Amino acid sequence: MSRTSPTGAIGIGVGAALVTGAAAGNLGSNLMPVLLPGIANRFHLSNTASGMVATVQLLTTALAALALAPRAGRPGRARMARFGLIATVAGFGLAFAAPDLTLLTLGNVLAGGGLGVVYAAAVAAIASTDDSDRASAVTVLGGTIVIAVLIIALPLANDAWGGAAGFAVLAACCLPAFWLVRALPDAAEHNHGPASNARTPVLFLLAVALLGATEQGAWSYSAILGERFAGMSAGSVSIVLSVAAIVALAGVGLSALATRKMGRLSAIAALITVGGLAKLVIAAVPWAASYAAAAIIWQICFMGLLVQVLAVAAAVDRSGRWVAACSGALAIGGGLGSAPAGWVLDTLGAPAFGLVIALATALAAVPLVRTIRAVDTV
């Protein structure tokens, strides 16, 4: 589980590089709610049209990360990440200046692809650190904080300089990122870590993608569930979800504690089970108190589970291919999760929605847990 390479030490430089890549890979899914209003207002788009622009960017990011997982397992990660940042700056710059929907979409495709390249390089680098558990925790924790700051900053920029200003801010953020990623731990020329030549199991990737779909699908409609089915005001729901997003950071420490006390496999099984039940409660129990408690528990479990899955993938394959492929699969699932989740909610209602989400989570857990048991990384 350890390497002696000095580049694997998790100091300030390496930590900042990992956080930069993690934040880049999650820009679209986390910041789209504050980018979409500006897009819709600027081009007078319907929710469906603006949502298609968002989907195109998210899927491009996910596909780029997944496709470049093998490349991320070879030396040259910093160079790879910088190439992605150049594409990202060009894409966000084009989206900022776009005079029509066609160029706006093209800019988002280019930016999404660039973000996927950065993400693949950064998450693969987790496997080249001395402590993949600590590296995963630092990556997820730091990336979440960066995203939280940008969620506050982008609406302010849009209000001050217009609806497209958020794209300009993101392009500007790529400039310091270009310097920070230089410290990404690189892959060894001849990697001798465990399972470095093994292909990532297809069922494992499908399970991660399905898990991502359940998370994003439930999160996309969490506000609607709170307002329409739990009888809460829009302001109350917003407060609950904001608190849940902040408290979720505790999942990083709690998952580490659970792993020490219970073992990794048991900890992951517990996080999946409790998180799945929390998603069921949010949709199926029309009570404000249960909604608030379940939302917080759910987000804590997901944050802890994310850290564990990345740590497992990094420990299994020190080349970084597993963790890059895993991250790409999670992103693809997240990109595809909202549309079918919305259909289930509209067609079957909230209780059935919660049940479907919980069952899908349980279905994803089976190959996930079996793979972890097989590789025996504890």
C-alpha positions in Angstrom: 0.0 0.0 0.0 3.0 2.3 0.0 5.6 3.7 -2.3 9.0 5.0 -1.6 9.0 7.6 -4.4 9.5 11.1 -3.0 6.9 12.4 -5.4 4.3 10.3 -3.5 4.6 12.3 -0.3 1.4 14.2 0.4 2.7 17.7 1.1 1.2 21.1 0.3 2.1 21.0 -3.4 0.8 17.4 -4.0 -2.3 18.1 -2.0 -3.0 21.3 -4.0 -2.5 19.5 -7.3 -4.9 16.7 -6.3 -7.5 19.1 -5.0 -7.2 21.2 -8.2 -7.9 18.1 -10.4 -10.8 16.9 -8.2 -12.4 20.4 -8.3 -12.0 20.6 -12.1 -13.7 17.2 -12.6 -16.7 18.3 -10.5 -17.1 21.8 -11.8 -20.0 21.0 -14.2 -22.1 18.8 -11.9 -21.8 21.1 -8.9 -21.8 24.5 -10.5 -24.4 23.9 -13.2 -27.3 25.1 -11.0 -25.6 28.6 -10.7 -24.5 28.6 -14.4 -27.8 27.6 -16.0 -29.9 30.6 -15.0 -27.4 32.9 -16.7 -27.3 30.8 -19.8 -31.1 30.6 -20.0 -31.5 34.4 -19.5 -28.8 35.3 -21.9 -30.1 33.2 -24.8 -33.8 33.1 -23.7 -33.7 29.4 -23.5 -36.2 27.0 -22.0 -35.3 24.7 -19.1 -35.1 21.8 -21.6 -32.7 23.7 -23.9 -30.4 25.0 -21.2 -30.5 21.5 -19.6 -29.3 20.0 -22.9 -26.2 22.3 -22.8 -25.5 21.2 -19.3 -25.9 17.5 -20.2 -23.5 17.8 -23.2 -20.8 19.3 -21.0 -21.2 16.8 -18.2 -21.2 13.8 -20.5 -18.2 15.1 -22.4 -16.3 15.5 -19.1 -17.2 12.0 -18.0 -16.4 10.3 -21.4 -13.1 12.1 -21.6 -12.1 11.0 -18.1 -13.1 7.4 -18.8 -11.4 7.3 -22.2 -8.2 8.7 -20.9 -7.9 6.4 -17.9 -5.3 4.2 -19.6 -3.2 7.3 -20.6 -3.4 8.6 -17.0 -1.7 5.4 -15.9 1.5 6.3 -17.7 4.1 9.0 -17.0 3.4 12.6 -18.0 0.3 13.4 -15.8 1.2 17.1 -15.2 1.7 17.6 -19.0 -1.6 15.8 -19.6 -3.4 18.0 -17.0 -2.0 21.2 -18.5 -3.2 20.2 -22.0 -6.6 19.7 -20.5 -6.5 23.1 -18.8 -5.6 24.8 -22.1 -8.7 23.2 -23.7 -10.8 24.2 -20.7 -9.7 27.9 -20.9 -10.5 27.9 -24.7 -13.9 26.3 -24.1 -15.0 28.6 -21.3 -13.7 31.6 -23.2 -15.8 30.6 -26.2 -18.8 30.1 -24.0 -18.3 33.5 -22.4 -18.1 35.2 -25.8 -20.5 33.0 -27.7 -23.1 35.0 -29.8 -25.5 32.1 -30.3 -26.5 28.7 -28.9 -24.3 26.7 -31.3 -21.1 28.3 -30.2 -22.2 28.2 -26.6 -22.7 24.4 -26.9 -19.3 24.0 -28.7 -17.6 25.9 -25.9 -19.1 23.7 -23.3 -18.1 20.6 -25.2 -14.5 21.8 -25.4 -14.5 22.9 -21.8 -16.0 19.6 -20.7 -13.5 17.6 -22.5 -10.6 19.6 -21.0 -12.0 19.2 -17.5 -12.3 15.4 -18.1 -8.6 15.3 -19.1 -7.5 17.2 -15.9 -9.7 15.0 -13.8 -8.4 11.7 -15.2 -4.8 12.8 -14.6 -5.4 14.0 -11.0 -7.4 11.1 -9.7 -5.0 8.6 -11.2 -2.3 10.4 -9.3 -3.9 9.3 -6.0 -2.5 5.9 -6.7 1.0 7.2 -6.8 1.0 8.7 -3.3 2.4 7.1 -0.2 -1.1 6.8 1.4 -4.0 6.4 -0.9 -6.5 6.7 1.9 -5.1 10.0 3.0 -4.8 11.2 -0.6 -8.4 10.3 -1.3 -9.6 12.2 1.8 -7.5 15.3 1.0 -8.7 15.2 -2.7 -12.4 14.9 -1.8 -12.3 17.3 1.1 -10.3 20.0 -0.7 -12.3 19.7 -3.9 -15.6 20.1 -2.0 -14.4 23.3 -0.3 -13.2 24.8 -3.6 -16.6 24.0 -5.2 -18.4 25.6 -2.2 -16.4 28.9 -2.7 -17.2 28.9 -6.4 -20.9 28.3 -5.8 -20.9 31.6 -3.9 -18.6 33.5 -6.3 -20.2 32.7 -9.6 -23.7 34.2 -8.9 -22.0 37.3 -7.6 -20.0 37.6 -10.8 -23.1 37.0 -12.9 -25.0 39.7 -11.1 -22.1 42.2 -11.4 -21.0 41.5 -15.0 -23.8 39.7 -16.7 -25.1 36.1 -17.2 -22.0 34.8 -18.9 -19.5 36.2 -16.4 -19.4 32.8 -14.6 -17.6 31.3 -17.6 -15.0 34.0 -17.5 -14.4 33.4 -13.8 -13.9 29.7 -14.4 -11.5 30.4 -17.3 -9.5 32.7 -15.0 -9.4 30.0 -12.3 -7.6 27.7 -14.7 -4.6 30.1 -14.8 -3.4 29.3 -11.2 -4.5 25.7 -11.8 -2.0 25.5 -14.7 0.8 26.1 -12.1 -0.6 24.0 -9.3 -0.9 20.7 -11.3 2.8 20.6 -11.9 3.1 18.8 -8.6 0.9 15.8 -9.6 2.6 12.6 -8.5 3.6 10.8 -11.7 3.3 7.2 -12.7 6.4 5.0 -12.6 8.0 3.9 -15.9 7.6 0.3 -14.8 4.9 0.0 -12.2 5.1 -3.0 -9.9 2.1 -2.3 -7.7 -0.6 -4.8 -7.1 -2.9 -5.6 -10.0 -1.3 -3.0 -12.2 -1.9 -5.0 -15.3 -5.5 -6.0 -14.5 -8.3 -4.4 -16.4 -10.9 -2.6 -14.4 -13.9 -5.1 -14.1 -16.8 -4.0 -16.3 -19.4 -4.9 -13.6 -17.5 -2.8 -11.1 -17.6 0.2 -13.4 -21.3 -0.4 -14.2 -22.0 -0.5 -10.5 -20.1 2.7 -9.9 -22.0 4.4 -12.7 -25.3 3.1 -11.3 -24.4 4.4 -7.9 -23.6 7.8 -9.5 -26.9 7.8 -11.3 -28.8 7.2 -8.0 -26.9 9.9 -6.2 -27.3 12.6 -8.9 -30.9 11.5 -9.7 -32.0 11.9 -6.1 -30.0 15.1 -5.6 -31.5 16.7 -8.7 -35.0 16.4 -7.3 -34.2 16.7 -3.6 -35.6 20.3 -3.5 -38.8 19.3 -5.3 -39.3 16.4 -2.8 -38.9 18.7 0.1 -41.3 21.4 -1.2 -44.0 19.3 -2.8 -44.0 16.1 -0.7 -42.5 17.1 2.7 -44.5 20.3 2.9 -41.5 22.6 3.4 -41.0 26.1 2.1 -38.4 26.7 -0.6 -36.3 28.6 1.9 -36.3 25.8 4.5 -35.4 23.2 1.8 -32.5 25.4 0.7 -31.2 25.7 4.3 -31.5 21.9 4.8 -29.6 21.1 1.6 -26.9 23.7 2.3 -26.4 22.3 5.8 -26.3 18.8 4.4 -23.6 19.8 1.8 -21.4 21.3 4.5 -21.9 18.6 7.1 -21.2 16.0 4.4 -17.5 16.8 4.9 -17.7 14.9 8.2 -18.1 11.8 6.1 -14.4 11.9 5.3 -13.4 11.5 8.9 -16.2 9.2 9.8 -15.5 6.8 7.0 -11.8 6.6 8.1 -12.9 5.9 11.7 -15.4 3.3 10.5 -12.7 1.6 8.4 -10.4 1.3 11.4 -13.1 0.0 13.7 -15.0 -2.3 11.3 -12.7 -3.0 8.4 -13.0 -1.5 4.9 -15.5 -3.9 3.5 -17.9 -3.6 6.4 -17.6 0.2 6.4 -18.4 0.4 2.7 -21.4 -1.9 3.1 -22.7 0.2 6.0 -22.3 3.4 4.1 -24.1 2.1 1.1 -26.9 0.6 3.2 -27.5 3.7 5.4 -27.2 6.0 2.4 -29.7 4.0 0.4 -32.2 4.0 3.3 -31.8 7.8 3.7 -32.6 8.4 0.1 -35.8 6.2 0.5 -36.8 8.2 3.6 -36.4 11.5 1.8 -38.9 10.5 -0.9 -41.2 8.2 0.9 -41.8 9.9 4.3 -43.8 13.2 3.9 -42.4 14.8 7.1 -40.1 17.7 7.3 -38.1 16.5 10.3 -37.3 13.1 8.6 -36.5 14.9 5.4 -33.9 17.1 7.1 -32.3 14.3 9.1 -32.2 11.9 6.1 -30.7 14.5 3.8 -27.8 15.1 6.2 -27.2 11.4 6.8 -27.3 10.7 3.1 -24.7 13.3 2.2 -22.4 12.2 5.0 -22.6 8.6 3.8 -22.0 9.5 0.1 -18.9 11.6 1.0 -17.5 8.8 3.1 -18.3 6.2 0.4 -16.7 8.3 -2.3 -13.5 8.5 -0.3 -13.5 4.7 0.2 -14.2 3.8 -3.4 -11.3 6.0 -4.6 -9.0 4.6 -2.0 -9.9 1.0 -3.0 -9.3 1.7 -6.7 -6.0 3.4 -6.0 -4.8 0.6 -3.7 -5.7 -2.1 -6.2 -3.9 -0.6 -9.2 -0.9 1.6 -8.5 -0.8 2.7 -12.1 -3.9 4.8 -11.5 -6.0 3.3 -14.3 -8.6 1.9 -11.9 -9.2 5.1 -10.0 -9.4 7.2 -13.2 -11.8 4.7 -14.8 -13.8 4.6 -11.6 -14.1 8.4 -11.5 -15.1 8.5 -15.1 -17.8 5.9 -14.6 -19.2 7.8 -11.6 -19.3 11.0 -13.6 -21.1 9.2 -16.5 -23.7 7.8 -14.1 -24.2 11.3 -12.6 -24.7 12.8 -16.1 -27.3 10.3 -17.0 -29.1 10.0 -13.7 -31.4 13.1 -13.7 -33.5 12.4 -16.7 -34.7 8.8 -15.8 -35.1 9.9 -12.2 -37.4 12.7 -13.3 -39.5 10.3 -15.3 -39.9 7.9 -12.4 -40.9 10.8 -10.1 -43.5 12.2 -12.6 -44.9 8.8 -13.5 -44.9 6.8 -10.3 -44.8 9.5 -7.6 -42.5 10.2 -4.7 -42.8 7.0 -2.6 -42.1 4.8 -5.7 -39.3 7.2 -6.7 -37.6 6.6 -3.3 -38.1 2.9 -3.6 -36.6 2.7 -7.1 -33.6 4.8 -6.0 -33.1 2.6 -2.9 -33.3 -0.6 -5.0 -30.9 0.8 -7.6 -28.5 1.6 -4.8 -28.8 -2.0 -3.5 -28.2 -3.3 -7.1 -25.1 -1.2 -7.4 -23.8 -2.4 -4.1 -23.6 -6.1 -5.0 -20.8 -6.0 -7.7 -19.2 -3.2 -5.8 -18.9 -5.1 -2.5 -18.0 -8.4 -4.4 -15.1 -6.6 -6.2 -13.8 -5.1 -3.0 -13.9 -8.5 -1.3 -12.1 -10.1 -4.2 -9.2 -7.7 -4.3 -8.9 -7.8 -0.5 -7.2 -4.4 -0.1 -7.8 -4.1 3.7 
